[in-house]
Structures are given as C-alpha cells and as structure tokens.
Amino acid sequence: MFTISNASANITLGNNITVQGRTAATGGAGHIINLTLGTFNMAAGSSITEHTVNAATSAAVYVNGAAAIFNMNGGTITDNLRGGATPTTPADVYISHTTAANATNNAPTLNGNAQIGTLTLNATNATINTRINIGSAFNGNVQRLDLRGNNAAVATVIDWWNGRTVLEGNVAQRSRFTLGEFISSNNAVQTTAPRVINASGVLE
C-alpha cells in the first residue's frame, strides 16, 4: 500500500489513525508499509490491523533495507495474517537489515505503549541479525517474537541466533517480549524454548 524508499522520507502515522488492510476474503495483498529506505514512525493511538499478506516473508509492516528506520512510539500492530484463502499465520511486523552497521545503528525502537502481535526478526547470515531497541518509556508488549534466518536448516538458524543480541536499550523490560519460534528460510520451525533473553539482551 505504502512504499517508503527515500532517505529523506519521514512518515508518521498519527494519533487516532487506523489503517485497516485487505482480508483474505478480498484477495489479500502485499505489505501495508514497505520500508526500504527512510523513516516510518507510529504515534500513540495509531493502529495497523486486519490485513492479509501472501508471501512467506511478508508482514503488514515490512522493514528490509540497509537504512530503513522504524520508530514505534505507541500504537498497535495486531491481527494481521499471512497465507492463502484461509490464513492462520500471524504476520504483523517483519524486520531485516542487510549490513551489520545498519542492523545495529538502525535497530527499530519501541517506546510508550507500543503493542505488536507477532514480530519477526531476520538474520541475514551468521554475522548479521536485526535487534530491537527498547525505549526508556516502553510499557507495551510483543506477544510473540520469532527469530528467522536466511538458511534452509532450522538448526543453522538456531546457531546463528544463539549468543547474539536480540534486545538493547531498556532491557529491564525484556519480560514484555514473549519468545516464539525459530524459522528457517523454507519455513521449518522449532520452538525457542528453553532459550531465554538474558539481562544483557542476549539469547542464551
């Protein structure tokens, strides 16, 4: 629906604005927000909801670029799905960066009462993984945090993520994130249990 692909672009979804997408009954679609370059902000009271995407790595909000910056200062991204005529897989936010520097420097920031149903972080390879920056005033939640990797073997994906930083900033709020699954590039899955995110924000 909206593609943000200019370094000077700075788009904000403001208070009390709800973007309701297309459901499977109306054919599904691509992303509501496709952020490859520039900045996308969400304010308190905004919402992105009830959208269905088709591709396996899609989500309602899709952040995938060397300098794509996502700031969620409140608002909700929930009840978005992926699949065909009868979708069941949650697909709210998908984030991937293509360089190590940008994976660190442009980590998406969650602040205020930001709430996400399912958030997928992607590891591009064994040395590049996206992390989340938790703002000082964050009191929202991520109901499910999935960790994906660009490798067909889920065991390799697990190796990529183990011992890596997943959360930074106000890591004391890590209990507001619930770990979900490891996901390979061919969509093989394995539960993240018994792994946890430690007090330094590292998966162990």
PyMOL commands that place a pseudoatom at each C-alpha (Angstrom):
pseudoatom trace, name=CA, resn=MET, resi=1, chain=A, elem=C, hetatm=0, pos=[0.000, 0.000, 0.000]
pseudoatom trace, name=CA, resn=PHE, resi=2, chain=A, elem=C, hetatm=0, pos=[2.739, 2.471, 1.005]
pseudoatom trace, name=CA, resn=THR, resi=3, chain=A, elem=C, hetatm=0, pos=[6.372, 2.124, -0.079]
pseudoatom trace, name=CA, resn=ILE, resi=4, chain=A, elem=C, hetatm=0, pos=[8.935, 4.310, 1.693]
pseudoatom trace, name=CA, resn=SER, resi=5, chain=A, elem=C, hetatm=0, pos=[12.191, 4.245, -0.259]
pseudoatom trace, name=CA, resn=ASN, resi=6, chain=A, elem=C, hetatm=0, pos=[13.838, 7.661, 0.032]
pseudoatom trace, name=CA, resn=ALA, resi=7, chain=A, elem=C, hetatm=0, pos=[16.479, 8.548, 2.604]
pseudoatom trace, name=CA, resn=SER, resi=8, chain=A, elem=C, hetatm=0, pos=[14.841, 11.909, 3.313]
pseudoatom trace, name=CA, resn=ALA, resi=9, chain=A, elem=C, hetatm=0, pos=[11.366, 10.437, 3.763]
pseudoatom trace, name=CA, resn=ASN, resi=10, chain=A, elem=C, hetatm=0, pos=[9.987, 10.679, 7.303]
pseudoatom trace, name=CA, resn=ILE, resi=11, chain=A, elem=C, hetatm=0, pos=[6.407, 9.415, 7.536]
pseudoatom trace, name=CA, resn=THR, resi=12, chain=A, elem=C, hetatm=0, pos=[4.289, 9.357, 10.715]
pseudoatom trace, name=CA, resn=LEU, resi=13, chain=A, elem=C, hetatm=0, pos=[1.044, 7.503, 11.306]
pseudoatom trace, name=CA, resn=GLY, resi=14, chain=A, elem=C, hetatm=0, pos=[-0.572, 9.855, 13.791]
pseudoatom trace, name=CA, resn=ASN, resi=15, chain=A, elem=C, hetatm=0, pos=[-2.826, 9.592, 16.821]
pseudoatom trace, name=CA, resn=ASN, resi=16, chain=A, elem=C, hetatm=0, pos=[-6.256, 8.021, 16.232]
pseudoatom trace, name=CA, resn=ILE, resi=17, chain=A, elem=C, hetatm=0, pos=[-5.404, 6.926, 12.685]
pseudoatom trace, name=CA, resn=THR, resi=18, chain=A, elem=C, hetatm=0, pos=[-6.269, 3.292, 11.925]
pseudoatom trace, name=CA, resn=VAL, resi=19, chain=A, elem=C, hetatm=0, pos=[-5.164, 1.571, 8.728]
pseudoatom trace, name=CA, resn=GLN, resi=20, chain=A, elem=C, hetatm=0, pos=[-7.305, -1.494, 8.136]
pseudoatom trace, name=CA, resn=GLY, resi=21, chain=A, elem=C, hetatm=0, pos=[-5.988, -3.684, 5.345]
pseudoatom trace, name=CA, resn=ARG, resi=22, chain=A, elem=C, hetatm=0, pos=[-7.373, -6.274, 2.986]
pseudoatom trace, name=CA, resn=THR, resi=23, chain=A, elem=C, hetatm=0, pos=[-8.576, -9.612, 4.318]
pseudoatom trace, name=CA, resn=ALA, resi=24, chain=A, elem=C, hetatm=0, pos=[-8.214, -12.977, 2.598]
pseudoatom trace, name=CA, resn=ALA, resi=25, chain=A, elem=C, hetatm=0, pos=[-11.837, -12.666, 1.523]
pseudoatom trace, name=CA, resn=THR, resi=26, chain=A, elem=C, hetatm=0, pos=[-10.878, -9.682, -0.629]
pseudoatom trace, name=CA, resn=GLY, resi=27, chain=A, elem=C, hetatm=0, pos=[-7.818, -11.350, -2.084]
pseudoatom trace, name=CA, resn=GLY, resi=28, chain=A, elem=C, hetatm=0, pos=[-5.021, -10.442, 0.320]
pseudoatom trace, name=CA, resn=ALA, resi=29, chain=A, elem=C, hetatm=0, pos=[-2.174, -8.204, -0.784]
pseudoatom trace, name=CA, resn=GLY, resi=30, chain=A, elem=C, hetatm=0, pos=[1.390, -7.111, -0.149]
pseudoatom trace, name=CA, resn=HIS, resi=31, chain=A, elem=C, hetatm=0, pos=[2.567, -5.033, 2.773]
pseudoatom trace, name=CA, resn=ILE, resi=32, chain=A, elem=C, hetatm=0, pos=[0.700, -2.060, 4.197]
pseudoatom trace, name=CA, resn=ILE, resi=33, chain=A, elem=C, hetatm=0, pos=[4.072, -0.441, 4.922]
pseudoatom trace, name=CA, resn=ASN, resi=34, chain=A, elem=C, hetatm=0, pos=[7.058, -1.462, 2.798]
pseudoatom trace, name=CA, resn=LEU, resi=35, chain=A, elem=C, hetatm=0, pos=[10.032, 0.393, 4.291]
pseudoatom trace, name=CA, resn=THR, resi=36, chain=A, elem=C, hetatm=0, pos=[13.329, 0.009, 2.436]
pseudoatom trace, name=CA, resn=LEU, resi=37, chain=A, elem=C, hetatm=0, pos=[14.900, 3.447, 2.955]
pseudoatom trace, name=CA, resn=GLY, resi=38, chain=A, elem=C, hetatm=0, pos=[13.855, 6.358, 5.159]
pseudoatom trace, name=CA, resn=THR, resi=39, chain=A, elem=C, hetatm=0, pos=[11.891, 6.541, 8.415]
pseudoatom trace, name=CA, resn=PHE, resi=40, chain=A, elem=C, hetatm=0, pos=[8.454, 5.333, 9.444]
pseudoatom trace, name=CA, resn=ASN, resi=41, chain=A, elem=C, hetatm=0, pos=[7.004, 6.412, 12.812]
pseudoatom trace, name=CA, resn=MET, resi=42, chain=A, elem=C, hetatm=0, pos=[3.877, 5.324, 14.650]
pseudoatom trace, name=CA, resn=ALA, resi=43, chain=A, elem=C, hetatm=0, pos=[2.322, 7.572, 17.304]
pseudoatom trace, name=CA, resn=ALA, resi=44, chain=A, elem=C, hetatm=0, pos=[0.241, 6.619, 20.333]
pseudoatom trace, name=CA, resn=GLY, resi=45, chain=A, elem=C, hetatm=0, pos=[-3.298, 5.789, 19.305]
pseudoatom trace, name=CA, resn=SER, resi=46, chain=A, elem=C, hetatm=0, pos=[-2.426, 4.683, 15.768]
pseudoatom trace, name=CA, resn=SER, resi=47, chain=A, elem=C, hetatm=0, pos=[-3.199, 1.187, 14.508]
pseudoatom trace, name=CA, resn=ILE, resi=48, chain=A, elem=C, hetatm=0, pos=[-2.442, -1.187, 11.627]
pseudoatom trace, name=CA, resn=THR, resi=49, chain=A, elem=C, hetatm=0, pos=[-4.776, -4.147, 11.668]
pseudoatom trace, name=CA, resn=GLU, resi=50, chain=A, elem=C, hetatm=0, pos=[-6.743, -6.881, 9.865]
pseudoatom trace, name=CA, resn=HIS, resi=51, chain=A, elem=C, hetatm=0, pos=[-4.535, -7.217, 6.808]
pseudoatom trace, name=CA, resn=THR, resi=52, chain=A, elem=C, hetatm=0, pos=[-3.605, -10.403, 4.948]
pseudoatom trace, name=CA, resn=VAL, resi=53, chain=A, elem=C, hetatm=0, pos=[-0.325, -10.756, 3.067]
pseudoatom trace, name=CA, resn=ASN, resi=54, chain=A, elem=C, hetatm=0, pos=[0.596, -13.511, 0.635]
pseudoatom trace, name=CA, resn=ALA, resi=55, chain=A, elem=C, hetatm=0, pos=[4.381, -14.074, 0.582]
pseudoatom trace, name=CA, resn=ALA, resi=56, chain=A, elem=C, hetatm=0, pos=[6.132, -16.221, 3.174]
pseudoatom trace, name=CA, resn=THR, resi=57, chain=A, elem=C, hetatm=0, pos=[8.357, -13.379, 4.397]
pseudoatom trace, name=CA, resn=SER, resi=58, chain=A, elem=C, hetatm=0, pos=[5.672, -10.708, 4.230]
pseudoatom trace, name=CA, resn=ALA, resi=59, chain=A, elem=C, hetatm=0, pos=[4.007, -8.794, 7.034]
pseudoatom trace, name=CA, resn=ALA, resi=60, chain=A, elem=C, hetatm=0, pos=[1.712, -5.825, 7.415]
pseudoatom trace, name=CA, resn=VAL, resi=61, chain=A, elem=C, hetatm=0, pos=[4.780, -3.727, 8.284]
pseudoatom trace, name=CA, resn=TYR, resi=62, chain=A, elem=C, hetatm=0, pos=[7.838, -4.882, 6.345]
pseudoatom trace, name=CA, resn=VAL, resi=63, chain=A, elem=C, hetatm=0, pos=[11.219, -3.296, 7.145]
pseudoatom trace, name=CA, resn=ASN, resi=64, chain=A, elem=C, hetatm=0, pos=[14.007, -4.556, 4.903]
pseudoatom trace, name=CA, resn=GLY, resi=65, chain=A, elem=C, hetatm=0, pos=[16.862, -2.301, 3.887]
pseudoatom trace, name=CA, resn=ALA, resi=66, chain=A, elem=C, hetatm=0, pos=[20.299, -1.042, 4.779]
pseudoatom trace, name=CA, resn=ALA, resi=67, chain=A, elem=C, hetatm=0, pos=[18.952, 2.239, 6.183]
pseudoatom trace, name=CA, resn=ALA, resi=68, chain=A, elem=C, hetatm=0, pos=[15.300, 1.606, 6.993]
pseudoatom trace, name=CA, resn=ILE, resi=69, chain=A, elem=C, hetatm=0, pos=[14.331, 3.118, 10.365]
pseudoatom trace, name=CA, resn=PHE, resi=70, chain=A, elem=C, hetatm=0, pos=[11.160, 2.172, 12.238]
pseudoatom trace, name=CA, resn=ASN, resi=71, chain=A, elem=C, hetatm=0, pos=[10.142, 4.041, 15.409]
pseudoatom trace, name=CA, resn=MET, resi=72, chain=A, elem=C, hetatm=0, pos=[7.030, 2.855, 17.217]
pseudoatom trace, name=CA, resn=ASN, resi=73, chain=A, elem=C, hetatm=0, pos=[6.226, 5.406, 19.918]
pseudoatom trace, name=CA, resn=GLY, resi=74, chain=A, elem=C, hetatm=0, pos=[2.916, 3.776, 20.772]
pseudoatom trace, name=CA, resn=GLY, resi=75, chain=A, elem=C, hetatm=0, pos=[0.045, 2.353, 18.777]
pseudoatom trace, name=CA, resn=THR, resi=76, chain=A, elem=C, hetatm=0, pos=[-0.771, -1.227, 17.839]
pseudoatom trace, name=CA, resn=ILE, resi=77, chain=A, elem=C, hetatm=0, pos=[0.057, -3.636, 15.016]
pseudoatom trace, name=CA, resn=THR, resi=78, chain=A, elem=C, hetatm=0, pos=[-2.105, -6.693, 15.574]
pseudoatom trace, name=CA, resn=ASP, resi=79, chain=A, elem=C, hetatm=0, pos=[-4.480, -9.174, 13.924]
pseudoatom trace, name=CA, resn=ASN, resi=80, chain=A, elem=C, hetatm=0, pos=[-2.619, -9.285, 10.601]
pseudoatom trace, name=CA, resn=LEU, resi=81, chain=A, elem=C, hetatm=0, pos=[-2.172, -12.665, 8.913]
pseudoatom trace, name=CA, resn=ARG, resi=82, chain=A, elem=C, hetatm=0, pos=[-0.247, -14.436, 6.161]
pseudoatom trace, name=CA, resn=GLY, resi=83, chain=A, elem=C, hetatm=0, pos=[-1.499, -17.158, 3.860]
pseudoatom trace, name=CA, resn=GLY, resi=84, chain=A, elem=C, hetatm=0, pos=[-3.987, -18.039, 1.161]
pseudoatom trace, name=CA, resn=ALA, resi=85, chain=A, elem=C, hetatm=0, pos=[-7.752, -18.222, 1.303]
pseudoatom trace, name=CA, resn=THR, resi=86, chain=A, elem=C, hetatm=0, pos=[-7.766, -19.321, 4.948]
pseudoatom trace, name=CA, resn=PRO, resi=87, chain=A, elem=C, hetatm=0, pos=[-4.719, -17.648, 6.525]
pseudoatom trace, name=CA, resn=THR, resi=88, chain=A, elem=C, hetatm=0, pos=[-3.739, -18.608, 10.059]
pseudoatom trace, name=CA, resn=THR, resi=89, chain=A, elem=C, hetatm=0, pos=[-0.120, -17.447, 10.432]
pseudoatom trace, name=CA, resn=PRO, resi=90, chain=A, elem=C, hetatm=0, pos=[0.323, -14.119, 12.284]
pseudoatom trace, name=CA, resn=ALA, resi=91, chain=A, elem=C, hetatm=0, pos=[2.238, -11.558, 10.210]
pseudoatom trace, name=CA, resn=ASP, resi=92, chain=A, elem=C, hetatm=0, pos=[2.320, -8.183, 11.935]
pseudoatom trace, name=CA, resn=VAL, resi=93, chain=A, elem=C, hetatm=0, pos=[5.921, -6.929, 11.636]
pseudoatom trace, name=CA, resn=TYR, resi=94, chain=A, elem=C, hetatm=0, pos=[8.949, -8.348, 9.764]
pseudoatom trace, name=CA, resn=ILE, resi=95, chain=A, elem=C, hetatm=0, pos=[12.346, -6.666, 10.158]
pseudoatom trace, name=CA, resn=SER, resi=96, chain=A, elem=C, hetatm=0, pos=[15.593, -7.415, 8.370]
pseudoatom trace, name=CA, resn=HIS, resi=97, chain=A, elem=C, hetatm=0, pos=[18.773, -5.402, 7.752]
pseudoatom trace, name=CA, resn=THR, resi=98, chain=A, elem=C, hetatm=0, pos=[21.411, -6.134, 5.143]
pseudoatom trace, name=CA, resn=THR, resi=99, chain=A, elem=C, hetatm=0, pos=[24.576, -4.800, 6.800]
pseudoatom trace, name=CA, resn=ALA, resi=100, chain=A, elem=C, hetatm=0, pos=[25.994, -5.250, 10.294]
pseudoatom trace, name=CA, resn=ALA, resi=101, chain=A, elem=C, hetatm=0, pos=[26.313, -1.495, 10.827]
pseudoatom trace, name=CA, resn=ASN, resi=102, chain=A, elem=C, hetatm=0, pos=[22.700, -0.802, 9.992]
pseudoatom trace, name=CA, resn=ALA, resi=103, chain=A, elem=C, hetatm=0, pos=[21.440, -3.787, 11.968]
pseudoatom trace, name=CA, resn=THR, resi=104, chain=A, elem=C, hetatm=0, pos=[22.982, -2.071, 14.992]
pseudoatom trace, name=CA, resn=ASN, resi=105, chain=A, elem=C, hetatm=0, pos=[22.627, 1.637, 14.236]
pseudoatom trace, name=CA, resn=ASN, resi=106, chain=A, elem=C, hetatm=0, pos=[19.123, 1.446, 12.755]
pseudoatom trace, name=CA, resn=ALA, resi=107, chain=A, elem=C, hetatm=0, pos=[17.578, -1.021, 15.177]
pseudoatom trace, name=CA, resn=PRO, resi=108, chain=A, elem=C, hetatm=0, pos=[13.825, -0.369, 15.349]
pseudoatom trace, name=CA, resn=THR, resi=109, chain=A, elem=C, hetatm=0, pos=[12.793, 1.407, 18.549]
pseudoatom trace, name=CA, resn=LEU, resi=110, chain=A, elem=C, hetatm=0, pos=[9.732, 0.533, 20.617]
pseudoatom trace, name=CA, resn=ASN, resi=111, chain=A, elem=C, hetatm=0, pos=[8.561, 3.111, 23.138]
pseudoatom trace, name=CA, resn=GLY, resi=112, chain=A, elem=C, hetatm=0, pos=[5.464, 4.090, 25.088]
pseudoatom trace, name=CA, resn=ASN, resi=113, chain=A, elem=C, hetatm=0, pos=[2.584, 1.636, 24.952]
pseudoatom trace, name=CA, resn=ALA, resi=114, chain=A, elem=C, hetatm=0, pos=[3.617, 0.138, 21.598]
pseudoatom trace, name=CA, resn=GLN, resi=115, chain=A, elem=C, hetatm=0, pos=[1.964, -3.241, 21.093]
pseudoatom trace, name=CA, resn=ILE, resi=116, chain=A, elem=C, hetatm=0, pos=[2.762, -5.829, 18.427]
pseudoatom trace, name=CA, resn=GLY, resi=117, chain=A, elem=C, hetatm=0, pos=[1.107, -9.203, 17.998]
pseudoatom trace, name=CA, resn=THR, resi=118, chain=A, elem=C, hetatm=0, pos=[3.896, -11.060, 16.182]
pseudoatom trace, name=CA, resn=LEU, resi=119, chain=A, elem=C, hetatm=0, pos=[7.293, -9.541, 15.423]
pseudoatom trace, name=CA, resn=THR, resi=120, chain=A, elem=C, hetatm=0, pos=[9.779, -11.458, 13.255]
pseudoatom trace, name=CA, resn=LEU, resi=121, chain=A, elem=C, hetatm=0, pos=[13.473, -10.555, 13.328]
pseudoatom trace, name=CA, resn=ASN, resi=122, chain=A, elem=C, hetatm=0, pos=[15.571, -11.884, 10.459]
pseudoatom trace, name=CA, resn=ALA, resi=123, chain=A, elem=C, hetatm=0, pos=[19.233, -12.906, 10.484]
pseudoatom trace, name=CA, resn=THR, resi=124, chain=A, elem=C, hetatm=0, pos=[20.644, -12.258, 7.016]
pseudoatom trace, name=CA, resn=ASN, resi=125, chain=A, elem=C, hetatm=0, pos=[23.585, -14.568, 7.683]
pseudoatom trace, name=CA, resn=ALA, resi=126, chain=A, elem=C, hetatm=0, pos=[25.787, -15.845, 10.505]
pseudoatom trace, name=CA, resn=THR, resi=127, chain=A, elem=C, hetatm=0, pos=[27.067, -12.359, 11.364]
pseudoatom trace, name=CA, resn=ILE, resi=128, chain=A, elem=C, hetatm=0, pos=[24.137, -10.014, 10.670]
pseudoatom trace, name=CA, resn=ASN, resi=129, chain=A, elem=C, hetatm=0, pos=[20.997, -10.103, 12.769]
pseudoatom trace, name=CA, resn=THR, resi=130, chain=A, elem=C, hetatm=0, pos=[18.454, -7.409, 13.496]
pseudoatom trace, name=CA, resn=ARG, resi=131, chain=A, elem=C, hetatm=0, pos=[17.822, -6.367, 17.099]
pseudoatom trace, name=CA, resn=ILE, resi=132, chain=A, elem=C, hetatm=0, pos=[15.177, -4.302, 18.895]
pseudoatom trace, name=CA, resn=ASN, resi=133, chain=A, elem=C, hetatm=0, pos=[15.953, -1.110, 20.774]
pseudoatom trace, name=CA, resn=ILE, resi=134, chain=A, elem=C, hetatm=0, pos=[13.695, -0.741, 23.830]
pseudoatom trace, name=CA, resn=GLY, resi=135, chain=A, elem=C, hetatm=0, pos=[12.961, 2.889, 24.664]
pseudoatom trace, name=CA, resn=SER, resi=136, chain=A, elem=C, hetatm=0, pos=[13.232, 4.255, 28.196]
pseudoatom trace, name=CA, resn=ALA, resi=137, chain=A, elem=C, hetatm=0, pos=[9.451, 4.719, 28.487]
pseudoatom trace, name=CA, resn=PHE, resi=138, chain=A, elem=C, hetatm=0, pos=[8.397, 1.418, 26.924]
pseudoatom trace, name=CA, resn=ASN, resi=139, chain=A, elem=C, hetatm=0, pos=[5.455, -0.215, 28.720]
pseudoatom trace, name=CA, resn=GLY, resi=140, chain=A, elem=C, hetatm=0, pos=[3.810, -2.076, 25.864]
pseudoatom trace, name=CA, resn=ASN, resi=141, chain=A, elem=C, hetatm=0, pos=[4.390, -5.657, 24.760]
pseudoatom trace, name=CA, resn=VAL, resi=142, chain=A, elem=C, hetatm=0, pos=[5.299, -8.002, 21.931]
pseudoatom trace, name=CA, resn=GLN, resi=143, chain=A, elem=C, hetatm=0, pos=[3.057, -11.032, 22.208]
pseudoatom trace, name=CA, resn=ARG, resi=144, chain=A, elem=C, hetatm=0, pos=[5.356, -13.233, 20.114]
pseudoatom trace, name=CA, resn=LEU, resi=145, chain=A, elem=C, hetatm=0, pos=[8.947, -12.651, 18.976]
pseudoatom trace, name=CA, resn=ASP, resi=146, chain=A, elem=C, hetatm=0, pos=[10.033, -15.024, 16.208]
pseudoatom trace, name=CA, resn=LEU, resi=147, chain=A, elem=C, hetatm=0, pos=[13.670, -15.366, 15.111]
pseudoatom trace, name=CA, resn=ARG, resi=148, chain=A, elem=C, hetatm=0, pos=[14.186, -16.188, 11.430]
pseudoatom trace, name=CA, resn=GLY, resi=149, chain=A, elem=C, hetatm=0, pos=[17.294, -16.823, 9.335]
pseudoatom trace, name=CA, resn=ASN, resi=150, chain=A, elem=C, hetatm=0, pos=[18.156, -16.940, 5.637]
pseudoatom trace, name=CA, resn=ASN, resi=151, chain=A, elem=C, hetatm=0, pos=[19.128, -20.604, 5.758]
pseudoatom trace, name=CA, resn=ALA, resi=152, chain=A, elem=C, hetatm=0, pos=[17.076, -23.688, 4.934]
pseudoatom trace, name=CA, resn=ALA, resi=153, chain=A, elem=C, hetatm=0, pos=[18.233, -25.616, 8.020]
pseudoatom trace, name=CA, resn=VAL, resi=154, chain=A, elem=C, hetatm=0, pos=[16.485, -24.549, 11.207]
pseudoatom trace, name=CA, resn=ALA, resi=155, chain=A, elem=C, hetatm=0, pos=[19.425, -25.933, 13.236]
pseudoatom trace, name=CA, resn=THR, resi=156, chain=A, elem=C, hetatm=0, pos=[21.704, -23.463, 11.448]
pseudoatom trace, name=CA, resn=VAL, resi=157, chain=A, elem=C, hetatm=0, pos=[19.291, -20.625, 12.174]
pseudoatom trace, name=CA, resn=ILE, resi=158, chain=A, elem=C, hetatm=0, pos=[19.376, -21.535, 15.863]
pseudoatom trace, name=CA, resn=ASP, resi=159, chain=A, elem=C, hetatm=0, pos=[23.201, -21.460, 15.789]
pseudoatom trace, name=CA, resn=TRP, resi=160, chain=A, elem=C, hetatm=0, pos=[23.106, -18.019, 14.153]
pseudoatom trace, name=CA, resn=TRP, resi=161, chain=A, elem=C, hetatm=0, pos=[20.898, -16.578, 16.906]
pseudoatom trace, name=CA, resn=ASN, resi=162, chain=A, elem=C, hetatm=0, pos=[22.345, -18.300, 19.950]
pseudoatom trace, name=CA, resn=GLY, resi=163, chain=A, elem=C, hetatm=0, pos=[24.555, -15.881, 21.900]
pseudoatom trace, name=CA, resn=ARG, resi=164, chain=A, elem=C, hetatm=0, pos=[23.503, -12.897, 19.795]
pseudoatom trace, name=CA, resn=THR, resi=165, chain=A, elem=C, hetatm=0, pos=[21.996, -9.598, 20.982]
pseudoatom trace, name=CA, resn=VAL, resi=166, chain=A, elem=C, hetatm=0, pos=[18.229, -9.551, 20.443]
pseudoatom trace, name=CA, resn=LEU, resi=167, chain=A, elem=C, hetatm=0, pos=[17.236, -6.610, 22.659]
pseudoatom trace, name=CA, resn=GLU, resi=168, chain=A, elem=C, hetatm=0, pos=[19.128, -3.454, 23.589]
pseudoatom trace, name=CA, resn=GLY, resi=169, chain=A, elem=C, hetatm=0, pos=[18.374, -0.222, 25.428]
pseudoatom trace, name=CA, resn=ASN, resi=170, chain=A, elem=C, hetatm=0, pos=[15.934, -0.616, 28.319]
pseudoatom trace, name=CA, resn=VAL, resi=171, chain=A, elem=C, hetatm=0, pos=[16.483, -4.375, 28.548]
pseudoatom trace, name=CA, resn=ALA, resi=172, chain=A, elem=C, hetatm=0, pos=[14.928, -4.461, 32.034]
pseudoatom trace, name=CA, resn=GLN, resi=173, chain=A, elem=C, hetatm=0, pos=[11.615, -4.557, 30.142]
pseudoatom trace, name=CA, resn=ARG, resi=174, chain=A, elem=C, hetatm=0, pos=[12.527, -7.800, 28.360]
pseudoatom trace, name=CA, resn=SER, resi=175, chain=A, elem=C, hetatm=0, pos=[9.704, -9.658, 30.138]
pseudoatom trace, name=CA, resn=ARG, resi=176, chain=A, elem=C, hetatm=0, pos=[7.320, -7.739, 27.882]
pseudoatom trace, name=CA, resn=PHE, resi=177, chain=A, elem=C, hetatm=0, pos=[8.612, -9.831, 24.953]
pseudoatom trace, name=CA, resn=THR, resi=178, chain=A, elem=C, hetatm=0, pos=[7.484, -13.451, 24.596]
pseudoatom trace, name=CA, resn=LEU, resi=179, chain=A, elem=C, hetatm=0, pos=[9.790, -15.669, 22.538]
pseudoatom trace, name=CA, resn=GLY, resi=180, chain=A, elem=C, hetatm=0, pos=[8.033, -17.657, 19.838]
pseudoatom trace, name=CA, resn=GLU, resi=181, chain=A, elem=C, hetatm=0, pos=[9.801, -19.811, 17.215]
pseudoatom trace, name=CA, resn=PHE, resi=182, chain=A, elem=C, hetatm=0, pos=[12.959, -20.177, 15.169]
pseudoatom trace, name=CA, resn=ILE, resi=183, chain=A, elem=C, hetatm=0, pos=[12.073, -20.116, 11.464]
pseudoatom trace, name=CA, resn=SER, resi=184, chain=A, elem=C, hetatm=0, pos=[14.234, -21.233, 8.536]
pseudoatom trace, name=CA, resn=SER, resi=185, chain=A, elem=C, hetatm=0, pos=[14.110, -19.829, 5.010]
pseudoatom trace, name=CA, resn=ASN, resi=186, chain=A, elem=C, hetatm=0, pos=[11.893, -22.730, 3.905]
pseudoatom trace, name=CA, resn=ASN, resi=187, chain=A, elem=C, hetatm=0, pos=[9.589, -22.096, 6.884]
pseudoatom trace, name=CA, resn=ALA, resi=188, chain=A, elem=C, hetatm=0, pos=[10.675, -25.017, 9.027]
pseudoatom trace, name=CA, resn=VAL, resi=189, chain=A, elem=C, hetatm=0, pos=[10.050, -24.060, 12.650]
pseudoatom trace, name=CA, resn=GLN, resi=190, chain=A, elem=C, hetatm=0, pos=[11.278, -25.012, 16.089]
pseudoatom trace, name=CA, resn=THR, resi=191, chain=A, elem=C, hetatm=0, pos=[10.243, -23.576, 19.421]
pseudoatom trace, name=CA, resn=THR, resi=192, chain=A, elem=C, hetatm=0, pos=[12.693, -21.213, 21.113]
pseudoatom trace, name=CA, resn=ALA, resi=193, chain=A, elem=C, hetatm=0, pos=[12.174, -22.967, 24.479]
pseudoatom trace, name=CA, resn=PRO, resi=194, chain=A, elem=C, hetatm=0, pos=[14.104, -23.384, 26.724]
pseudoatom trace, name=CA, resn=ARG, resi=195, chain=A, elem=C, hetatm=0, pos=[16.148, -20.414, 25.489]
pseudoatom trace, name=CA, resn=VAL, resi=196, chain=A, elem=C, hetatm=0, pos=[15.676, -17.024, 27.124]
pseudoatom trace, name=CA, resn=ILE, resi=197, chain=A, elem=C, hetatm=0, pos=[16.818, -13.441, 26.640]
pseudoatom trace, name=CA, resn=ASN, resi=198, chain=A, elem=C, hetatm=0, pos=[19.210, -12.603, 29.460]
pseudoatom trace, name=CA, resn=ALA, resi=199, chain=A, elem=C, hetatm=0, pos=[19.719, -9.340, 31.357]
pseudoatom trace, name=CA, resn=SER, resi=200, chain=A, elem=C, hetatm=0, pos=[22.111, -8.126, 28.642]
pseudoatom trace, name=CA, resn=GLY, resi=201, chain=A, elem=C, hetatm=0, pos=[19.540, -8.704, 25.898]
pseudoatom trace, name=CA, resn=VAL, resi=202, chain=A, elem=C, hetatm=0, pos=[21.396, -11.747, 24.550]
pseudoatom trace, name=CA, resn=LEU, resi=203, chain=A, elem=C, hetatm=0, pos=[19.706, -15.015, 23.570]
pseudoatom trace, name=CA, resn=GLU, resi=204, chain=A, elem=C, hetatm=0, pos=[21.054, -17.922, 25.603]
for i in range(1, 204): cmd.bond("trace and resi %d" % i, "trace and resi %d" % (i + 1))
show_as sticks, trace
zoom trace
